[in-house]
Amino acid sequence: MTPRARTTRATTPRSGSSDVTALLQRAAEVLQVLGSLDASTRDEITIIKISEPISSALHSAATKNASSNSGNDESHNQQPSTAAPRTSDVSAHSASSALDAPTPASLEADLAHYKELFAKLRFSYVEQVTKEKFIRAIVGDPPLIVTPQENADLEASNMAAKASLKALKTEVALLVEDLESRSRELAARYERVKLDRVKLRELPGKMEELQKRVDELRTKQAIQPGSQPEMNLPLAKTAVLVEERRQKVRELERQVEQLSSLAPRKRKEMERLQMEVTALAAKRAQVSAAAREAKRRRENAQKAGETYDEMEAKGRWYRASEAALREMLGLKE
């Protein structure tokens, strides 16, 4: 090993530890900036409280009425006044709910309610204004007489105004849809940022634990040098070794796949051979039983003083008869 290689190996752990230290320092700086931002932000980012201007306006109106009522009481022999600001139940309920804990569902419900309410108010306003103009035109002096041409011109101008209003409504609807999509995207990004902040706070501790683990492994490696030479390889040789191992694994998988395809045929052949072995075993058992029986008969015949037993005598007679018949008939074996 050259001195340069030794120097490189010796300085590698230091560079790794310096990188970890730099990362920890960077994470600490980011956490410090986040802490300063949290300290500068008084309230957490929540849904916009729509009812705050309404409630503040109602509160100021109530204060003015109370002060005026107190002045009137002093000027009128301090008679109690029952005047109070008119507030609807819906506005009061919306104000209290928005101030307590506004949610997207509650805001959407309030928005739908106010849309319906203002639509009714607009219809009522148009109806009242139309009635008022009609009555003034009738009872006026001189009465207002409208010609058909004026009606046609007014209808044409109304159609143009309606067309422009429809275009504006379409544009506003598209703008609202775009704003809603962007708001949902921003809300999702904000949630991701919150999760990333939590992970960032946990990151220094995890990095310190990993650094301790790396130091322990390096200490063990220094205590037992040469026990695992593969652990001391550089990155390029390690990648080559990993690729070789993967290639061996792929080759083994290919062989296993081939053997798996041959397994059914070999299994059938094994079953056939097993059946043949079973038949031969049964035949062997029969032959063994016949041999034992013949041996027993011969032993019995020898004990009785006979040269051949009955079975052997029959066999010799049958063989002699067969030979005589073949000789008489001129048959060859």
VEXRORO-56356 format. One record per residue (C-alpha): x, y, z; residue in one letter; residue number from 1. Coordinates in Angstrom, 3 decimals, m for minus. Each point is the difference from the previous one (the first is absolute). Example, Ala and Ser with C-alpha at 12.3 -4.5 7.8 and 13.67 -1.06 7.14 Angstrom:
BEGIN
x/y/z/resn/resi
12.300/m4.500/7.800/A/1
1.370/3.440/m0.660/S/2
! end
This chain:
BEGIN
x/y/z/resn/resi
0.000/0.000/0.000/M/1
1.383/3.399/m0.975/T/2
0.305/2.881/2.487/P/3
m2.575/1.938/m1.986/R/4
m2.536/m2.819/0.385/A/5
0.697/m0.159/3.707/R/6
m0.530/3.724/0.287/T/7
m3.264/m0.254/m1.920/T/8
m1.333/m2.760/2.247/R/9
1.043/1.850/3.081/A/10
m1.670/3.225/m1.064/T/11
m3.259/m1.594/m1.206/T/12
m1.589/m0.334/3.482/P/13
0.958/3.567/0.782/R/14
m1.663/1.279/m3.148/S/15
m3.129/m2.043/0.800/G/16
m0.124/1.350/3.541/S/17
0.532/3.537/m1.297/S/18
m2.896/m0.457/m2.434/D/19
m2.232/m1.222/2.815/V/20
1.070/2.930/2.161/T/21
m0.783/2.416/m2.827/A/22
m3.430/m1.581/m0.480/L/23
m0.728/0.204/3.714/L/24
1.074/3.637/0.039/Q/25
m2.207/0.731/m3.001/R/26
m2.962/m1.748/1.642/A/27
0.585/2.000/3.196/A/28
m0.001/3.243/m1.998/E/29
m3.238/m0.940/m1.756/V/30
m1.607/m0.918/3.327/L/31
1.126/3.320/1.446/Q/32
m1.582/1.867/m2.928/V/33
m3.224/m1.985/0.423/L/34
0.003/0.776/3.710/G/35
0.378/3.708/m0.694/S/36
m2.849/m0.177/m2.517/L/37
m2.195/m1.793/2.530/D/38
0.848/2.623/2.609/A/39
m0.777/2.860/m2.396/S/40
m3.318/m1.581/m1.018/T/41
m2.514/0.659/2.739/R/42
m2.903/m2.063/m1.274/D/43
0.122/m3.280/m1.829/E/44
m1.031/0.111/m3.639/I/45
m3.662/m0.990/m0.019/T/46
m3.061/0.575/m2.107/I/47
m0.770/3.691/m0.490/I/48
m2.487/1.183/2.578/K/49
m2.595/1.633/m2.195/I/50
m2.207/1.045/2.855/S/51
2.625/2.126/1.766/E/52
m0.805/3.217/m1.979/P/53
m3.725/m0.587/0.516/I/54
0.381/m0.629/3.716/S/55
2.283/3.029/0.406/S/56
m2.501/2.179/m1.890/A/57
m2.834/m1.287/2.174/L/58
2.036/0.646/3.120/H/59
0.785/3.571/m1.068/S/60
m3.666/0.599/m0.896/A/61
m1.080/m1.330/3.370/A/62
2.508/2.282/1.728/T/63
m1.264/3.047/m1.903/K/64
m3.619/m0.849/0.755/N/65
0.814/m0.492/3.651/A/66
1.756/3.370/0.184/S/67
m2.854/1.755/m1.837/S/68
m2.565/m1.701/2.215/N/69
1.875/1.090/3.097/S/70
0.022/3.609/m1.296/G/71
m3.711/m0.149/m0.743/N/72
m0.689/m1.437/3.434/D/73
1.789/2.882/1.666/E/74
m1.917/2.543/m2.104/S/75
m3.372/m1.692/0.585/H/76
0.131/m0.312/3.776/N/77
2.063/m3.208/m0.235/Q/78
m2.816/m2.148/m1.435/Q/79
1.182/m3.541/m0.942/P/80
0.188/m0.664/m3.713/S/81
m0.709/m3.376/m1.509/T/82
1.646/0.725/m3.361/A/83
2.526/m2.607/m1.034/A/84
1.827/m0.822/m3.192/P/85
m1.908/m2.309/m2.293/R/86
1.854/m3.174/m0.653/T/87
m1.282/m3.076/m1.704/S/88
0.412/m3.439/1.478/D/89
1.888/m1.140/m3.065/V/90
2.595/2.762/0.217/S/91
0.432/m0.510/3.736/A/92
0.315/m3.750/m0.416/H/93
2.443/0.404/m2.885/S/94
2.084/2.473/1.978/A/95
0.184/m2.254/3.041/S/96
0.761/m3.117/m2.045/S/97
2.642/1.763/m2.116/A/98
1.651/1.455/3.068/L/99
m0.063/m3.315/1.851/D/100
1.352/m2.498/m2.520/A/101
m0.678/0.662/m3.683/P/102
0.218/m2.980/m2.304/T/103
m0.296/m0.321/m3.789/P/104
m3.362/m1.737/0.378/A/105
m1.437/2.739/2.233/S/106
1.299/2.752/m2.285/L/107
m1.450/m1.738/m3.043/E/108
m3.375/m0.341/1.740/A/109
0.055/3.686/0.999/D/110
0.940/0.997/m3.544/L/111
m2.878/m2.009/m1.473/A/112
m2.388/1.540/2.541/H/113
1.124/3.547/m0.780/Y/114
m0.244/m0.639/m3.747/K/115
m3.599/m1.105/0.398/E/116
m0.756/2.922/2.323/L/117
1.458/2.618/m2.336/F/118
m1.804/m1.551/m2.973/A/119
m3.300/0.452/1.850/K/120
0.949/3.543/0.983/L/121
0.866/0.863/m3.595/R/122
m3.313/m1.359/m1.250/F/123
m1.869/1.960/2.672/S/124
1.954/3.169/m0.812/Y/125
m0.683/m0.279/m3.744/V/126
m3.677/m0.618/0.696/E/127
m0.300/3.024/2.299/Q/128
1.898/2.300/m2.379/V/129
m2.143/m1.131/m2.935/T/130
m3.204/0.643/1.933/K/131
1.234/3.416/1.093/E/132
0.936/1.046/m3.542/K/133
m3.313/m1.265/m1.352/F/134
m2.015/1.903/2.614/I/135
2.004/3.194/m0.577/R/136
m0.505/m0.319/m3.746/A/137
m3.766/m0.310/0.475/I/138
m0.591/2.677/2.624/V/139
2.605/2.432/m1.330/G/140
m0.965/3.375/m1.407/D/141
0.231/m0.258/m2.934/P/142
m0.159/m3.813/m0.153/P/143
2.943/m1.800/m1.551/L/144
m0.922/m1.477/m3.368/I/145
2.407/m2.511/m1.558/V/146
m0.042/m0.667/m3.724/T/147
0.569/m3.435/m1.563/P/148
3.272/1.229/m1.501/Q/149
1.288/0.919/3.436/E/150
m0.980/m3.464/1.261/N/151
1.831/m1.612/m2.912/A/152
3.110/2.120/0.610/D/153
m0.125/m0.772/3.706/L/154
m0.409/m3.712/m0.711/E/155
2.989/0.065/m2.362/A/156
2.140/1.790/2.575/S/157
m1.182/m2.481/2.639/N/158
0.985/m2.922/m2.224/M/159
3.460/1.490/m0.533/A/160
0.363/0.631/3.730/A/161
m1.138/m3.559/0.772/K/162
2.508/m1.419/m2.484/A/163
2.839/2.006/1.541/S/164
m1.189/m0.983/3.483/L/165
m0.065/m3.668/m1.011/K/166
3.536/0.276/m1.363/A/167
1.126/1.655/3.225/L/168
m1.705/m2.714/2.042/K/169
1.751/m2.684/m2.043/T/170
3.327/1.739/0.489/E/171
m0.627/0.339/3.731/V/172
m1.009/m3.674/0.239/A/173
3.216/m1.049/m1.745/L/174
1.985/2.291/2.269/L/175
m1.690/m1.441/3.093/V/176
0.650/m3.543/m1.213/E/177
3.652/0.858/m0.581/D/178
0.242/1.560/3.449/L/179
m1.600/m3.052/1.605/E/180
2.406/m2.371/m1.746/S/181
2.947/2.158/1.001/R/182
m1.233/0.232/3.571/S/183
m0.321/m3.794/0.207/R/184
3.472/m0.375/m1.474/E/185
1.397/2.518/2.471/L/186
m1.733/m1.783/2.880/A/187
1.510/m3.318/m1.086/A/188
3.421/1.622/m0.350/R/189
m0.377/1.559/3.445/Y/190
m0.794/m3.398/1.513/E/191
3.040/m1.482/m1.740/R/192
2.140/2.840/1.319/V/193
m1.258/m0.672/3.528/K/194
0.909/m3.673/m0.323/L/195
3.395/0.926/m1.413/D/196
0.567/2.314/2.941/R/197
m0.737/m2.831/2.420/V/198
2.373/m2.279/m1.900/K/199
2.630/2.730/m0.026/L/200
m0.233/0.342/3.768/R/201
0.495/m3.760/0.347/E/202
2.826/m0.095/m2.552/L/203
2.929/1.154/2.215/P/204
m0.678/m2.690/2.595/G/205
m0.205/m2.702/m2.657/K/206
3.180/1.250/m1.651/M/207
1.825/m0.089/3.319/E/208
m1.181/m3.573/0.597/E/209
1.132/m1.018/m3.484/L/210
3.349/1.690/0.540/Q/211
0.449/m1.926/3.258/K/212
m0.874/m3.213/m1.802/R/213
2.536/0.769/m2.737/V/214
2.665/0.708/2.618/D/215
m0.762/m3.309/1.729/E/216
0.267/m1.896/m3.289/L/217
3.283/1.702/m0.820/R/218
1.315/m0.869/3.453/T/219
m0.949/m3.655/m0.464/K/220
1.608/0.006/m3.428/Q/221
3.189/1.457/1.450/A/222
0.041/m2.626/2.780/I/223
m0.475/m2.916/m2.433/Q/224
2.011/0.900/m3.113/P/225
m0.160/m2.402/m2.910/G/226
m2.942/m2.022/1.361/S/227
m2.189/1.231/m2.845/Q/228
2.202/1.305/m2.811/P/229
m3.068/0.746/m2.118/E/230
m0.994/2.710/2.474/M/231
3.218/1.903/m0.767/N/232
m0.567/0.225/m3.747/L/233
m0.483/3.412/m1.618/P/234
m3.319/1.014/m1.490/L/235
0.800/m0.983/m3.607/A/236
1.208/m3.502/0.918/K/237
m2.928/m0.413/2.375/T/238
m2.402/0.842/m2.835/A/239
1.758/m2.544/m2.261/V/240
m0.204/m2.651/2.725/L/241
m3.680/0.724/0.562/V/242
m0.652/m0.327/m3.731/E/243
1.822/m3.362/m0.073/E/244
m2.047/m1.257/2.930/R/245
m3.185/1.145/m1.671/R/246
1.014/m1.784/m3.198/Q/247
0.601/m3.206/1.971/K/248
m3.385/0.380/1.639/V/249
m1.637/0.443/m3.409/R/250
1.798/m3.120/m1.282/E/251
m1.191/m1.997/2.997/L/252
m3.532/1.257/m0.525/E/253
0.190/m1.080/m3.654/R/254
1.199/m3.473/0.989/Q/255
m2.734/m0.270/2.607/V/256
m2.563/0.962/m2.631/E/257
1.317/m2.655/m2.405/Q/258
m0.042/m2.669/2.692/L/259
m3.497/1.058/0.986/S/260
m1.148/m0.574/m3.588/S/261
1.587/m3.494/0.031/L/262
m1.458/m0.909/3.373/A/263
m3.468/m1.226/m1.226/P/264
1.514/m2.396/m2.575/R/265
2.486/m1.348/2.520/K/266
m2.780/m0.411/2.525/R/267
m2.078/m2.058/m2.457/K/268
3.013/m2.150/m0.834/E/269
0.645/m0.532/3.692/M/270
m3.611/m1.089/0.516/E/271
0.277/m2.475/m2.903/R/272
3.235/m1.454/1.374/L/273
m1.535/m0.204/3.433/Q/274
m2.907/m2.022/m1.414/M/275
2.436/m2.344/m1.764/E/276
2.021/m0.393/3.175/V/277
m3.180/m0.795/1.905/T/278
m0.955/m2.688/m2.540/A/279
3.504/m1.487/0.071/L/280
m0.025/0.038/3.780/A/281
m3.293/m1.914/0.008/A/282
1.395/m2.502/m2.534/K/283
3.146/m0.351/2.062/R/284
m2.087/m0.714/3.060/A/285
m1.895/m2.723/m1.896/Q/286
3.214/m1.581/m1.338/V/287
1.572/0.119/3.436/S/288
m3.047/m1.698/1.481/A/289
0.108/m2.709/m2.706/A/290
3.729/m0.542/0.579/A/291
m0.509/m0.320/3.717/R/292
m2.812/m2.483/m0.607/E/293
2.170/m2.075/m2.366/A/294
2.848/0.027/2.472/K/295
m2.330/m1.130/2.748/R/296
m1.328/m2.884/m2.114/R/297
3.505/m1.132/m0.912/R/298
0.999/0.025/3.630/E/299
m3.098/m2.010/0.882/N/300
0.772/m2.509/m2.783/A/301
3.573/m0.397/1.183/Q/302
m1.218/m0.604/3.513/K/303
m2.400/m2.636/m1.307/A/304
2.860/m1.753/m1.847/G/305
m1.213/0.908/m3.486/E/306
2.356/1.293/m2.639/T/307
m2.527/2.350/m1.613/Y/308
m3.171/1.463/1.266/D/309
m3.271/m0.264/m1.834/E/310
0.279/3.354/m1.752/M/311
3.523/m0.636/m1.240/E/312
m0.972/m3.486/m1.160/A/313
m2.886/1.442/m2.008/K/314
2.331/2.511/m1.533/G/315
2.509/m2.661/m1.040/R/316
m2.802/m2.151/m1.475/W/317
m1.391/2.958/m1.986/Y/318
3.459/0.844/m1.322/R/319
0.669/m3.625/m1.045/A/320
m3.402/m0.217/m1.689/S/321
0.677/3.215/m1.893/E/322
3.372/m1.319/m1.210/A/323
m1.547/m3.289/m1.150/A/324
m2.776/1.728/m1.900/L/325
2.438/2.347/m1.716/R/326
2.142/m2.983/m1.047/E/327
m3.011/m1.918/m1.302/M/328
m1.348/2.966/m1.943/L/329
3.403/1.117/m1.191/G/330
m0.248/3.442/1.513/L/331
3.064/1.998/0.788/K/332
0.444/2.040/3.084/E/333
! end
